[in-house]
C-alpha cells in the first residue's frame, strides 16, 4: 500500500510510519522538520504544493491526517487564550486537515483509498470538563469535518474514519499518560484496516470502541 501520514516525525505519526514501513508498505511521512520525507507545515497553504509534487499521480491507499497541536494547555480563562493562539490551533487541527485531503483527493480517488483523521475524545460534546478550549473546539471541528467528508466522498468509494488515539505517552500527552505509542499505533492500525464504506463516518477509540459524538 501507499500510505501518507502527516505529522510523522514524532509521537504517534512516527510510530505509525515505522510500523507500516516494517510491514513493507510505501510510506510518505510529512513534518515540519527536515528529516521528514516531505517538509510540510500544515498551517502554511503554500507548502501543500510540495506534497502534491511529491506524490504526483501516484494512487494513495491510506491518508492519515495526524498533524496537530495542543497550544492552550494550562491557559487561564481570565487572561489566556489569545486570538492568535485560536487562529494557529485551528489552522493546524482543522484547516490543515482539510487542505491535506483536498490536495490528495486525486490520489485517493485513483486508489479508492481511505482517510483516517486523528481527532480526540476531548472534542466530543459528551466530555466537557472545562479548560483547553482551543484544543477541544478544534478537535470537535475535526470530528465534524470528518463526518461531512464521509458523506461527500461515500459515493466515490472513499471511506473516512475519525479516531481517538488514546491518552498517549508523547510530548503532547506527557509521560504520565495511560498508554504507550506502540499500544496506540497497534490499535489505530487495526482500526484503519477495518475501515470501509460500511463504517465510513464512524468515531472510534484506538481500541475499537464506538465513541459518542
N, CA and C atoms as a LAMMPS dump frame, in Angstrom:
ITEM: TIMESTEP
0
ITEM: NUMBER OF ATOMS
639
ITEM: BOX BOUNDS ff ff ff
-5.0000000000000000e+02 5.0000000000000000e+02
-5.0000000000000000e+02 5.0000000000000000e+02
-5.0000000000000000e+02 5.0000000000000000e+02
ITEM: ATOMS id mol type element x y z
1 1 1 N 0.844 -1.198 0
2 1 2 C 0 0 0
3 1 3 C 0.877 1.245 0
4 2 1 N 0.358 2.298 -0.605
5 2 2 C 0.977 3.62 -0.499
6 2 3 C 0.234 4.381 0.591
7 3 1 N 0.958 4.795 1.619
8 3 2 C 0.377 5.442 2.789
9 3 3 C 1.028 6.8 2.981
10 4 1 N 0.232 7.815 3.23
11 4 2 C 0.723 9.155 3.547
12 4 3 C 0.3 9.487 4.972
13 5 1 N 1.257 9.939 5.775
14 5 2 C 0.991 10.271 7.18
15 5 3 C 1.514 11.676 7.445
16 6 1 N 0.647 12.577 7.894
17 6 2 C 1.109 13.906 8.28
18 6 3 C 1.539 13.891 9.741
19 7 1 N 2.462 14.784 10.081
20 7 2 C 2.975 14.801 11.444
21 7 3 C 3.692 13.514 11.789
22 8 1 N 4.555 13.046 10.876
23 8 2 C 5.133 11.715 11.005
24 8 3 C 6.548 11.702 11.575
25 9 1 N 7.017 12.819 12.091
26 9 2 C 8.403 12.849 12.585
27 9 3 C 8.515 12.617 14.084
28 10 1 N 7.4 12.496 14.781
29 10 2 C 7.456 12.225 16.214
30 10 3 C 6.132 11.63 16.666
31 11 1 N 6.129 11.115 17.877
32 11 2 C 4.904 10.645 18.507
33 11 3 C 4.173 9.562 17.728
34 12 1 N 2.867 9.666 17.703
35 12 2 C 2.02 8.663 17.059
36 12 3 C 2.318 8.562 15.572
37 13 1 N 2.509 9.697 14.92
38 13 2 C 2.79 9.683 13.485
39 13 3 C 4.058 8.926 13.158
40 14 1 N 5.116 9.163 13.943
41 14 2 C 6.373 8.444 13.727
42 14 3 C 6.196 6.957 13.994
43 15 1 N 5.417 6.625 15.023
44 15 2 C 5.154 5.222 15.329
45 15 3 C 4.409 4.515 14.215
46 16 1 N 3.392 5.189 13.656
47 16 2 C 2.642 4.606 12.541
48 16 3 C 3.539 4.414 11.324
49 17 1 N 4.36 5.424 11.019
50 17 2 C 5.245 5.329 9.858
51 17 3 C 6.205 4.155 10.011
52 18 1 N 6.78 4 11.2
53 18 2 C 7.724 2.904 11.438
54 18 3 C 7.039 1.548 11.298
55 19 1 N 5.842 1.442 11.837
56 19 2 C 5.121 0.162 11.77
57 19 3 C 4.807 -0.209 10.319
58 20 1 N 4.286 0.756 9.565
59 20 2 C 3.911 0.456 8.187
60 20 3 C 5.136 0.153 7.326
61 21 1 N 6.231 0.847 7.568
62 21 2 C 7.455 0.54 6.809
63 21 3 C 7.962 -0.856 7.127
64 22 1 N 7.88 -1.234 8.399
65 22 2 C 8.313 -2.569 8.797
66 22 3 C 7.459 -3.659 8.15
67 23 1 N 6.216 -3.316 7.855
68 23 2 C 5.314 -4.27 7.195
69 23 3 C 5.488 -4.28 5.679
70 24 1 N 6.367 -3.414 5.171
71 24 2 C 6.662 -3.407 3.74
72 24 3 C 5.867 -2.432 2.901
73 25 1 N 5.11 -1.551 3.547
74 25 2 C 4.332 -0.569 2.799
75 25 3 C 5.201 0.617 2.387
76 26 1 N 4.766 1.314 1.354
77 26 2 C 5.428 2.536 0.92
78 26 3 C 4.827 3.699 1.715
79 27 1 N 5.649 4.37 2.487
80 27 2 C 5.169 5.424 3.366
81 27 3 C 5.807 6.756 3
82 28 1 N 4.968 7.775 2.869
83 28 2 C 5.437 9.152 2.756
84 28 3 C 5.021 9.864 4.031
85 29 1 N 6.001 10.254 4.824
86 29 2 C 5.727 10.945 6.077
87 29 3 C 6.053 12.421 5.956
88 30 1 N 5.151 13.264 6.414
89 30 2 C 5.382 14.697 6.365
90 30 3 C 5.632 15.245 7.761
91 31 1 N 6.266 16.391 7.815
92 31 2 C 6.511 17.063 9.081
93 31 3 C 7.203 18.388 8.829
94 32 1 N 7.318 19.168 9.883
95 32 2 C 7.953 20.483 9.747
96 32 3 C 9.47 20.404 9.732
97 33 1 N 10.019 19.306 10.228
98 33 2 C 11.477 19.195 10.304
99 33 3 C 12.044 18.625 9.005
100 34 1 N 13.329 18.832 8.805
101 34 2 C 13.975 18.451 7.555
102 34 3 C 14.139 16.945 7.402
103 35 1 N 13.93 16.172 8.474
104 35 2 C 14.074 14.722 8.354
105 35 3 C 12.787 14.039 7.885
106 36 1 N 11.745 14.813 7.591
107 36 2 C 10.522 14.249 7.027
108 36 3 C 10.75 13.913 5.553
109 37 1 N 9.982 12.967 5.036
110 37 2 C 10.048 12.666 3.608
111 37 3 C 9.632 13.876 2.786
112 38 1 N 8.614 14.568 3.261
113 38 2 C 8.161 15.823 2.656
114 38 3 C 8.048 16.855 3.767
115 39 1 N 8.764 17.955 3.64
116 39 2 C 8.666 19.012 4.643
117 39 3 C 7.364 19.769 4.42
118 40 1 N 6.486 19.677 5.394
119 40 2 C 5.15 20.26 5.263
120 40 3 C 4.707 20.824 6.594
121 41 1 N 4.437 22.103 6.62
122 41 2 C 3.775 22.753 7.753
123 41 3 C 2.33 22.94 7.334
124 42 1 N 1.427 22.194 7.949
125 42 2 C 0.031 22.198 7.501
126 42 3 C -0.665 23.529 7.745
127 43 1 N -0.019 24.436 8.472
128 43 2 C -0.604 25.769 8.676
129 43 3 C -0.2 26.733 7.561
130 44 1 N 0.645 26.291 6.637
131 44 2 C 1.135 27.146 5.555
132 44 3 C 0.566 26.653 4.219
133 45 1 N -0.456 27.312 3.689
134 45 2 C -1.097 26.821 2.458
135 45 3 C -0.137 26.586 1.301
136 46 1 N 0.898 27.406 1.192
137 46 2 C 1.829 27.252 0.067
138 46 3 C 2.598 25.938 0.134
139 47 1 N 2.733 25.357 1.322
140 47 2 C 3.505 24.125 1.477
141 47 3 C 2.844 22.919 0.813
142 48 1 N 1.546 22.997 0.583
143 48 2 C 0.854 21.824 0.049
144 48 3 C 1.266 21.508 -1.384
145 49 1 N 1.828 22.49 -2.077
146 49 2 C 2.347 22.222 -3.419
147 49 3 C 3.474 21.199 -3.365
148 50 1 N 4.256 21.203 -2.281
149 50 2 C 5.333 20.221 -2.116
150 50 3 C 4.758 18.809 -2.004
151 51 1 N 3.672 18.696 -1.258
152 51 2 C 3.041 17.391 -1.087
153 51 3 C 2.488 16.89 -2.41
154 52 1 N 1.818 17.762 -3.14
155 52 2 C 1.264 17.371 -4.44
156 52 3 C 2.375 16.943 -5.391
157 53 1 N 3.48 17.681 -5.396
158 53 2 C 4.595 17.358 -6.29
159 53 3 C 5.238 16.029 -5.912
160 54 1 N 5.351 15.766 -4.607
161 54 2 C 5.992 14.532 -4.149
162 54 3 C 5.197 13.293 -4.537
163 55 1 N 3.876 13.39 -4.521
164 55 2 C 3.039 12.235 -4.833
165 55 3 C 2.721 12.127 -6.312
166 56 1 N 2.727 13.252 -7.021
167 56 2 C 2.385 13.212 -8.436
168 56 3 C 1.009 12.608 -8.651
169 57 1 N 0.939 11.653 -9.581
170 57 2 C -0.333 10.985 -9.872
171 57 3 C -0.431 9.628 -9.185
172 58 1 N 0.47 9.356 -8.246
173 58 2 C 0.503 8.037 -7.611
174 58 3 C -0.729 7.813 -6.738
175 59 1 N -1.398 6.675 -6.881
176 59 2 C -2.558 6.39 -6.032
177 59 3 C -2.158 6.288 -4.562
178 60 1 N -3.016 6.799 -3.691
179 60 2 C -2.803 6.729 -2.242
180 60 3 C -3.892 5.858 -1.629
181 61 1 N -3.465 4.775 -0.981
182 61 2 C -4.422 3.837 -0.389
183 61 3 C -4.92 4.28 0.983
184 62 1 N -4.055 4.984 1.724
185 62 2 C -4.428 5.426 3.068
186 62 3 C -3.761 6.758 3.361
187 63 1 N -4.573 7.731 3.731
188 63 2 C -4.085 9.028 4.205
189 63 3 C -4.421 9.145 5.68
190 64 1 N -3.399 9.351 6.493
191 64 2 C -3.587 9.543 7.928
192 64 3 C -3.307 11.006 8.264
193 65 1 N -4.343 11.742 8.612
194 65 2 C -4.214 13.153 8.986
195 65 3 C -3.955 13.215 10.49
196 66 1 N -2.689 13.23 10.827
197 66 2 C -2.269 13.137 12.226
198 66 3 C -1.69 14.434 12.761
199 67 1 N -1.185 15.297 11.886
200 67 2 C -0.533 16.529 12.347
201 67 3 C -1.504 17.37 13.172
202 68 1 N -1.02 17.87 14.3
203 68 2 C -1.875 18.686 15.15
204 68 3 C -1.086 19.297 16.294
205 69 1 N -1.691 20.272 16.944
206 69 2 C -1.035 20.966 18.052
207 69 3 C -2.003 21.114 19.22
208 70 1 N -1.425 21.211 20.413
209 70 2 C -2.178 21.459 21.649
210 70 3 C -1.471 22.629 22.326
211 71 1 N -1.866 23.822 21.961
212 71 2 C -1.135 25.023 22.353
213 71 3 C -1.646 25.65 23.648
214 72 1 N -2.853 25.31 24.051
215 72 2 C -3.5 26.053 25.132
216 72 3 C -3.556 25.31 26.458
217 73 1 N -2.736 24.272 26.605
218 73 2 C -2.71 23.532 27.866
219 73 3 C -2.309 24.478 29.001
220 74 1 N -3.126 24.553 30.046
221 74 2 C -2.809 25.367 31.206
222 74 3 C -3.131 26.843 31.077
223 75 1 N -3.764 27.238 29.985
224 75 2 C -4.117 28.654 29.819
225 75 3 C -5.178 29.067 30.846
226 76 1 N -5.095 30.314 31.263
227 76 2 C -6.025 30.87 32.236
228 76 3 C -7.211 31.512 31.513
229 77 1 N -8.433 31.206 31.968
230 77 2 C -9.61 31.702 31.274
231 77 3 C -9.726 33.219 31.315
232 78 1 N -9.262 33.841 32.386
233 78 2 C -9.406 35.283 32.518
234 78 3 C -8.438 36.062 31.636
235 79 1 N -7.248 35.523 31.433
236 79 2 C -6.246 36.31 30.702
237 79 3 C -5.565 35.548 29.57
238 80 1 N -5.856 34.278 29.416
239 80 2 C -5.196 33.467 28.399
240 80 3 C -5.985 33.344 27.111
241 81 1 N -5.664 32.323 26.334
242 81 2 C -6.338 32.026 25.068
243 81 3 C -6.341 33.226 24.114
244 82 1 N -5.185 33.789 23.775
245 82 2 C -5.153 34.932 22.855
246 82 3 C -5.639 34.543 21.464
247 83 1 N -6.065 35.546 20.716
248 83 2 C -6.672 35.303 19.405
249 83 3 C -5.727 34.577 18.451
250 84 1 N -4.437 34.914 18.496
251 84 2 C -3.516 34.25 17.568
252 84 3 C -3.35 32.773 17.915
253 85 1 N -3.53 32.413 19.176
254 85 2 C -3.474 31.008 19.563
255 85 3 C -4.668 30.248 18.991
256 86 1 N -5.825 30.879 19.016
257 86 2 C -7.001 30.278 18.392
258 86 3 C -6.762 30.078 16.899
259 87 1 N -6.255 31.103 16.235
260 87 2 C -6.041 31.025 14.791
261 87 3 C -5.044 29.926 14.443
262 88 1 N -3.952 29.862 15.193
263 88 2 C -2.921 28.865 14.905
264 88 3 C -3.394 27.447 15.223
265 89 1 N -4.152 27.305 16.316
266 89 2 C -4.671 25.991 16.667
267 89 3 C -5.616 25.441 15.61
268 90 1 N -6.519 26.282 15.144
269 90 2 C -7.465 25.831 14.118
270 90 3 C -6.772 25.634 12.774
271 91 1 N -5.757 26.448 12.483
272 91 2 C -5.019 26.276 11.23
273 91 3 C -4.37 24.898 11.165
274 92 1 N -3.823 24.441 12.288
275 92 2 C -3.171 23.131 12.319
276 92 3 C -4.177 21.988 12.393
277 93 1 N -5.149 22.096 13.266
278 93 2 C -6.006 20.957 13.605
279 93 3 C -7.228 20.803 12.721
280 94 1 N -7.583 21.85 11.993
281 94 2 C -8.793 21.784 11.166
282 94 3 C -8.483 22.129 9.711
283 95 1 N -8.056 23.366 9.472
284 95 2 C -7.773 23.778 8.1
285 95 3 C -6.706 22.898 7.476
286 96 1 N -5.676 22.574 8.253
287 96 2 C -4.614 21.718 7.743
288 96 3 C -5.1 20.343 7.336
289 97 1 N -6.059 19.804 8.084
290 97 2 C -6.644 18.507 7.731
291 97 3 C -7.375 18.621 6.399
292 98 1 N -8.201 19.645 6.266
293 98 2 C -8.964 19.793 5.028
294 98 3 C -8.049 19.988 3.832
295 99 1 N -7.028 20.83 3.984
296 99 2 C -6.15 21.093 2.845
297 99 3 C -5.317 19.872 2.47
298 100 1 N -4.978 19.042 3.448
299 100 2 C -4.288 17.789 3.14
300 100 3 C -5.184 16.882 2.306
301 101 1 N -6.427 16.722 2.743
302 101 2 C -7.379 15.895 1.995
303 101 3 C -7.604 16.474 0.607
304 102 1 N -7.828 17.76 0.528
305 102 2 C -8.096 18.417 -0.748
306 102 3 C -6.924 18.219 -1.717
307 103 1 N -5.706 18.359 -1.216
308 103 2 C -4.519 18.213 -2.054
309 103 3 C -4.395 16.81 -2.624
310 104 1 N -4.723 15.812 -1.82
311 104 2 C -4.513 14.422 -2.23
312 104 3 C -5.776 13.734 -2.742
313 105 1 N -6.834 14.499 -2.967
314 105 2 C -8.066 13.875 -3.484
315 105 3 C -7.838 13.117 -4.796
316 106 1 N -7.091 13.674 -5.759
317 106 2 C -6.871 12.9 -6.994
318 106 3 C -6.181 11.563 -6.729
319 107 1 N -5.242 11.556 -5.791
320 107 2 C -4.51 10.331 -5.468
321 107 3 C -5.4 9.327 -4.747
322 108 1 N -6.239 9.831 -3.848
323 108 2 C -7.175 8.966 -3.131
324 108 3 C -8.225 8.406 -4.082
325 109 1 N -8.691 9.224 -5.013
326 109 2 C -9.673 8.75 -5.987
327 109 3 C -9.087 7.654 -6.864
328 110 1 N -7.819 7.781 -7.202
329 110 2 C -7.176 6.791 -8.07
330 110 3 C -7.119 5.424 -7.415
331 111 1 N -7.074 5.392 -6.094
332 111 2 C -6.978 4.125 -5.358
333 111 3 C -8.275 3.739 -4.668
334 112 1 N -9.287 4.621 -4.714
335 112 2 C -10.445 4.473 -3.831
336 112 3 C -9.938 4.234 -2.413
337 113 1 N -9.053 5.142 -1.989
338 113 2 C -8.361 4.987 -0.725
339 113 3 C -9.203 5.345 0.486
340 114 1 N -8.547 5.34 1.642
341 114 2 C -9.194 5.638 2.916
342 114 3 C -8.546 6.872 3.53
343 115 1 N -9.334 7.578 4.334
344 115 2 C -8.839 8.734 5.075
345 115 3 C -9.074 8.485 6.556
346 116 1 N -8.008 8.601 7.342
347 116 2 C -8.109 8.477 8.796
348 116 3 C -7.754 9.828 9.412
349 117 1 N -8.665 10.377 10.178
350 117 2 C -8.458 11.666 10.826
351 117 3 C -8.286 11.444 12.32
352 118 1 N -7.145 11.883 12.838
353 118 2 C -6.905 11.756 14.274
354 118 3 C -7.532 12.955 14.979
355 119 1 N -8.607 12.7 15.691
356 119 2 C -9.271 13.729 16.491
357 119 3 C -8.92 13.452 17.944
358 120 1 N -9.877 13.522 18.821
359 120 2 C -9.656 13.252 20.241
360 120 3 C -10.994 13.18 20.939
361 121 1 N -11.045 12.392 22.018
362 121 2 C -12.259 12.398 22.832
363 121 3 C -12.477 13.769 23.474
364 122 1 N -11.419 14.585 23.523
365 122 2 C -11.57 15.942 24.053
366 122 3 C -12.432 16.819 23.149
367 123 1 N -12.693 16.358 21.914
368 123 2 C -13.575 17.072 21.016
369 123 3 C -15.015 16.611 21.068
370 124 1 N -15.289 15.577 21.862
371 124 2 C -16.645 15.068 21.971
372 124 3 C -17.472 15.962 22.894
373 125 1 N -18.714 16.256 22.489
374 125 2 C -19.543 17.101 23.349
375 125 3 C -20.122 16.329 24.529
376 126 1 N -19.836 15.031 24.594
377 126 2 C -20.24 14.242 25.765
378 126 3 C -19.21 14.32 26.886
379 127 1 N -18.045 14.908 26.588
380 127 2 C -16.998 15.069 27.597
381 127 3 C -16.627 16.546 27.63
382 128 1 N -17.102 17.25 28.631
383 128 2 C -16.86 18.691 28.717
384 128 3 C -16.477 19.084 30.139
385 129 1 N -15.264 18.714 30.572
386 129 2 C -14.842 19.031 31.929
387 129 3 C -14.278 20.442 32.082
388 130 1 N -14.276 21.201 30.998
389 130 2 C -13.763 22.566 31.048
390 130 3 C -12.303 22.657 30.656
391 131 1 N -11.853 23.882 30.375
392 131 2 C -10.466 24.134 30.03
393 131 3 C -10.097 23.674 28.632
394 132 1 N -8.857 23.975 28.235
395 132 2 C -8.326 23.574 26.918
396 132 3 C -9.305 23.914 25.796
397 133 1 N -9.831 25.119 25.831
398 133 2 C -10.913 25.494 24.915
399 133 3 C -10.516 25.416 23.449
400 134 1 N -9.309 25.824 23.134
401 134 2 C -8.886 25.829 21.736
402 134 3 C -8.723 24.405 21.227
403 135 1 N -8.024 23.588 22
404 135 2 C -7.812 22.208 21.578
405 135 3 C -9.138 21.461 21.462
406 136 1 N -9.988 21.601 22.476
407 136 2 C -11.272 20.906 22.453
408 136 3 C -12.121 21.355 21.258
409 137 1 N -12.195 22.663 21.034
410 137 2 C -13.017 23.174 19.941
411 137 3 C -12.467 22.745 18.586
412 138 1 N -11.147 22.759 18.442
413 138 2 C -10.564 22.385 17.153
414 138 3 C -10.724 20.898 16.884
415 139 1 N -10.617 20.071 17.91
416 139 2 C -10.806 18.643 17.702
417 139 3 C -12.275 18.302 17.456
418 140 1 N -13.182 19.077 18.048
419 140 2 C -14.604 18.918 17.722
420 140 3 C -14.845 19.274 16.257
421 141 1 N -14.178 20.331 15.791
422 141 2 C -14.306 20.728 14.39
423 141 3 C -13.716 19.669 13.464
424 142 1 N -12.597 19.06 13.86
425 142 2 C -12.006 17.992 13.051
426 142 3 C -12.947 16.797 12.963
427 143 1 N -13.623 16.49 14.059
428 143 2 C -14.614 15.414 14.067
429 143 3 C -15.756 15.74 13.113
430 144 1 N -16.264 16.96 13.178
431 144 2 C -17.337 17.394 12.289
432 144 3 C -16.893 17.359 10.832
433 145 1 N -15.668 17.814 10.589
434 145 2 C -15.111 17.79 9.239
435 145 3 C -15.072 16.369 8.7
436 146 1 N -14.589 15.451 9.508
437 146 2 C -14.522 14.063 9.07
438 146 3 C -15.884 13.472 8.752
439 147 1 N -16.861 13.791 9.566
440 147 2 C -18.219 13.283 9.324
441 147 3 C -18.781 13.79 8.002
442 148 1 N -18.538 15.065 7.716
443 148 2 C -19.044 15.634 6.468
444 148 3 C -18.27 15.149 5.256
445 149 1 N -16.957 14.981 5.386
446 149 2 C -16.183 14.389 4.298
447 149 3 C -16.677 12.977 3.995
448 150 1 N -17.003 12.231 5.038
449 150 2 C -17.511 10.868 4.839
450 150 3 C -18.778 10.872 3.997
451 151 1 N -19.652 11.827 4.248
452 151 2 C -20.891 11.935 3.471
453 151 3 C -20.605 12.262 2.014
454 152 1 N -19.74 13.238 1.782
455 152 2 C -19.478 13.699 0.418
456 152 3 C -18.666 12.707 -0.407
457 153 1 N -17.81 11.918 0.235
458 153 2 C -16.923 11.029 -0.504
459 153 3 C -17.42 9.592 -0.584
460 154 1 N -18.522 9.309 0.092
461 154 2 C -19.029 7.929 0.117
462 154 3 C -19.345 7.418 -1.277
463 155 1 N -19.973 8.249 -2.101
464 155 2 C -20.356 7.816 -3.446
465 155 3 C -19.144 7.505 -4.322
466 156 1 N -17.995 8.06 -3.954
467 156 2 C -16.771 7.807 -4.711
468 156 3 C -15.981 6.609 -4.176
469 157 1 N -16.508 5.966 -3.142
470 157 2 C -15.85 4.789 -2.602
471 157 3 C -14.697 5.094 -1.673
472 158 1 N -14.613 6.347 -1.198
473 158 2 C -13.548 6.748 -0.277
474 158 3 C -14.118 6.783 1.137
475 159 1 N -13.614 5.922 1.998
476 159 2 C -14.104 5.847 3.374
477 159 3 C -13.3 6.782 4.263
478 160 1 N -13.991 7.382 5.239
479 160 2 C -13.37 8.311 6.181
480 160 3 C -13.682 7.853 7.595
481 161 1 N -12.642 7.693 8.404
482 161 2 C -12.818 7.361 9.807
483 161 3 C -12.204 8.425 10.687
484 162 1 N -12.779 8.629 11.852
485 162 2 C -12.268 9.606 12.819
486 162 3 C -11.922 8.828 14.088
487 163 1 N -10.768 9.166 14.696
488 163 2 C -10.244 8.315 15.76
489 163 3 C -9.734 9.101 16.958
490 164 1 N -10.019 8.54 18.14
491 164 2 C -9.378 8.973 19.376
492 164 3 C -8.207 8.038 19.621
493 165 1 N -6.964 8.546 19.646
494 165 2 C -5.801 7.664 19.725
495 165 3 C -5.483 7.164 21.12
496 166 1 N -6.265 7.579 22.107
497 166 2 C -5.947 7.288 23.49
498 166 3 C -5.133 8.417 24.095
499 167 1 N -4.969 8.334 25.406
500 167 2 C -4.083 9.281 26.102
501 167 3 C -2.695 8.653 26.072
502 168 1 N -1.84 9.212 25.212
503 168 2 C -0.609 8.53 24.808
504 168 3 C 0.622 9.239 25.379
505 169 1 N 1.61 8.453 25.721
506 169 2 C 2.868 8.961 26.278
507 169 3 C 3.74 9.578 25.177
508 170 1 N 3.378 10.799 24.797
509 170 2 C 4.113 11.577 23.799
510 170 3 C 4.433 12.933 24.405
511 171 1 N 5.095 13.796 23.633
512 171 2 C 5.336 15.162 24.096
513 171 3 C 4.02 15.858 24.428
514 172 1 N 2.988 15.591 23.627
515 172 2 C 1.686 16.213 23.851
516 172 3 C 0.979 15.599 25.048
517 173 1 N 0.982 14.28 25.13
518 173 2 C 0.239 13.592 26.178
519 173 3 C 0.932 13.581 27.526
520 174 1 N 2.27 13.681 27.516
521 174 2 C 3.024 13.671 28.762
522 174 3 C 3.425 12.267 29.184
523 175 1 N 4.419 12.194 30.054
524 175 2 C 4.953 10.901 30.483
525 175 3 C 3.994 10.123 31.381
526 176 1 N 3.023 10.804 31.968
527 176 2 C 2.064 10.137 32.838
528 176 3 C 0.83 9.629 32.13
529 177 1 N 0.815 9.675 30.801
530 177 2 C -0.346 9.238 30.029
531 177 3 C -0.573 7.737 30.193
532 178 1 N -1.766 7.3 29.764
533 178 2 C -2.22 5.947 30.085
534 178 3 C -1.59 4.847 29.239
535 179 1 N -1.255 5.129 27.975
536 179 2 C -0.755 4.071 27.096
537 179 3 C 0.492 4.538 26.349
538 180 1 N 1.239 3.574 25.836
539 180 2 C 2.443 3.879 25.078
540 180 3 C 2.094 4.169 23.622
541 181 1 N 3.064 4.738 22.924
542 181 2 C 2.896 4.968 21.489
543 181 3 C 2.636 3.649 20.774
544 182 1 N 3.368 2.61 21.133
545 182 2 C 3.199 1.316 20.461
546 182 3 C 1.791 0.765 20.647
547 183 1 N 1.218 0.932 21.837
548 183 2 C -0.154 0.455 22.074
549 183 3 C -1.149 1.23 21.22
550 184 1 N -0.977 2.545 21.149
551 184 2 C -1.862 3.364 20.334
552 184 3 C -1.741 3 18.861
553 185 1 N -0.51 2.857 18.403
554 185 2 C -0.255 2.548 16.994
555 185 3 C -0.832 1.185 16.612
556 186 1 N -0.676 0.203 17.465
557 186 2 C -1.224 -1.127 17.18
558 186 3 C -2.743 -1.067 17.036
559 187 1 N -3.384 -0.34 17.945
560 187 2 C -4.833 -0.215 17.873
561 187 3 C -5.291 0.576 16.668
562 188 1 N -4.642 1.703 16.419
563 188 2 C -5.047 2.548 15.295
564 188 3 C -4.87 1.829 13.966
565 189 1 N -3.748 1.157 13.789
566 189 2 C -3.523 0.473 12.513
567 189 3 C -4.574 -0.612 12.278
568 190 1 N -5.008 -1.266 13.343
569 190 2 C -6.081 -2.252 13.21
570 190 3 C -7.396 -1.588 12.819
571 191 1 N -7.666 -0.426 13.399
572 191 2 C -8.886 0.295 13.062
573 191 3 C -8.865 0.766 11.596
574 192 1 N -7.711 1.245 11.151
575 192 2 C -7.613 1.709 9.76
576 192 3 C -7.847 0.543 8.796
577 193 1 N -7.331 -0.625 9.142
578 193 2 C -7.51 -1.796 8.282
579 193 3 C -8.981 -2.195 8.187
580 194 1 N -9.716 -2.006 9.269
581 194 2 C -11.14 -2.373 9.295
582 194 3 C -12.025 -1.368 8.566
583 195 1 N -11.552 -0.144 8.414
584 195 2 C -12.378 0.925 7.844
585 195 3 C -12.813 0.579 6.423
586 196 1 N -14.099 0.716 6.169
587 196 2 C -14.625 0.542 4.814
588 196 3 C -15.838 1.437 4.639
589 197 1 N -16.45 1.369 3.465
590 197 2 C -17.597 2.239 3.194
591 197 3 C -18.739 1.981 4.167
592 198 1 N -18.865 0.759 4.621
593 198 2 C -19.93 0.442 5.572
594 198 3 C -19.767 1.13 6.905
595 199 1 N -18.524 1.452 7.277
596 199 2 C -18.266 2.094 8.568
597 199 3 C -17.812 3.544 8.42
598 200 1 N -17.89 4.078 7.216
599 200 2 C -17.427 5.444 6.994
600 200 3 C -18.179 6.434 7.874
601 201 1 N -17.452 7.428 8.377
602 201 2 C -18.043 8.424 9.265
603 201 3 C -18.035 8.034 10.724
604 202 1 N -17.505 6.867 11.05
605 202 2 C -17.504 6.415 12.44
606 202 3 C -16.441 7.144 13.259
607 203 1 N -16.695 7.283 14.556
608 203 2 C -15.761 7.874 15.505
609 203 3 C -15.426 6.793 16.523
610 204 1 N -14.203 6.279 16.454
611 204 2 C -13.8 5.141 17.264
612 204 3 C -12.587 5.468 18.117
613 205 1 N -12.468 4.768 19.234
614 205 2 C -11.248 4.836 20.021
615 205 3 C -10.219 3.898 19.393
616 206 1 N -8.969 4.081 19.788
617 206 2 C -7.888 3.27 19.228
618 206 3 C -8.121 1.772 19.451
619 207 1 N -8.843 1.411 20.52
620 207 2 C -9.063 0.01 20.83
621 207 3 C -10.422 -0.5 20.346
622 208 1 N -11.034 0.263 19.435
623 208 2 C -12.211 -0.243 18.733
624 208 3 C -13.561 0.065 19.348
625 209 1 N -13.583 0.894 20.388
626 209 2 C -14.865 1.264 20.993
627 209 3 C -15.506 2.41 20.211
628 210 1 N -16.816 2.32 20.023
629 210 2 C -17.536 3.424 19.384
630 210 3 C -17.615 4.575 20.367
631 211 1 N -17.098 5.73 19.957
632 211 2 C -17.089 6.887 20.86
633 211 3 C -18.301 7.769 20.562
634 212 1 N -19.023 8.188 21.581
635 212 2 C -20.138 9.109 21.349
636 212 3 C -19.633 10.441 20.823
637 213 1 N -20.448 11.035 19.972
638 213 2 C -20.082 12.328 19.412
639 213 3 C -20.297 13.451 20.396
